[in-house]
Structures are given as structure tokens and as C-alpha cells.
Amino acid sequence: MSNTVAQRTHEIGVRMALGAQQESMLRLVVGNGLRLTLFGVLLGTAGALLLTRLMKGFLFQVTPTDPETFAIVAFFLILVAFLASYIPARRAMRVDPVVALRYE
């Protein structure tokens, strides 16, 4: 995510120079990261639910489709993705638009 934001520094600088607010740019970057994460969590959850029969023999005192486990794992994945998007986005917001416009 940090690499993606670094590649978009010029775009962010242009938007900021044209009057975009920092909050809207932050929402844009974090929103893109979370959209990818939610898509991955949905696909991963569906895949995990399909493979529960294979895992049944390895699980002890937990049902294969334990909703708490799925919810906790999804929550932590989304939390890590949020931080992975938020930190580079905050760094990009501190860049002066003039410097970002010169960035190549």
C-alpha cells in the first residue's frame, strides 16, 4: 500500500493543488485499501467455509464453522489493512503540493 501511495504522489499533489481537502484524499486512499481488503476477506471466508470438511479432523473443541473465529480473523485483517492504508496516506497528506507536482 505504501508503494501504491508513493506512485500516486503526483496525483495527490495535483488534487491538493486544485483544492482537494486532506480528509477527502485520506478517505480516497484508505477507501481503496479497504475495498480490496473486504473483497479478499469475503473470498477468503467463502473459501474457508468450503474447506471446513478437510479441516474438521485438525480442530479441537471448535466447530469448523465457528462464527466467532471467522469474525475475529476478519476483524484483525481489516484492522491491519486499515493501518496499512492509513499510515502511508497520512504521510502523503503532509507532502507540499508544489513538491508533489515536481515529483517524478
Stockholm file with secondary structure:
# STOCKHOLM 1.0

chainA/1-104         MSNTVAQRTHEIGVRMALGAQQESMLRLVVGNGLRLTLFGVLLGTAGALLLTRLMKGFLFQVTPTDPETFAIVAFFLILVAFLASYIPARRAMRVDPVVALRYE
#=GR chainA/1-104 SS CHHHHHHTHHHHHHHHHTTCCHHHHHHHHHHHHHHHHHHHHHHHHHHHHHTHHHHGGGCSSSCTTCHHHHHHHHHHHHHHHHHHHHHHHHHHHTSCHHHHHHCC
#=GC SS_cons         CHHHHHHTHHHHHHHHHTTCCHHHHHHHHHHHHHHHHHHHHHHHHHHHHHTHHHHGGGCSSSCTTCHHHHHHHHHHHHHHHHHHHHHHHHHHHTSCHHHHHHCC
//
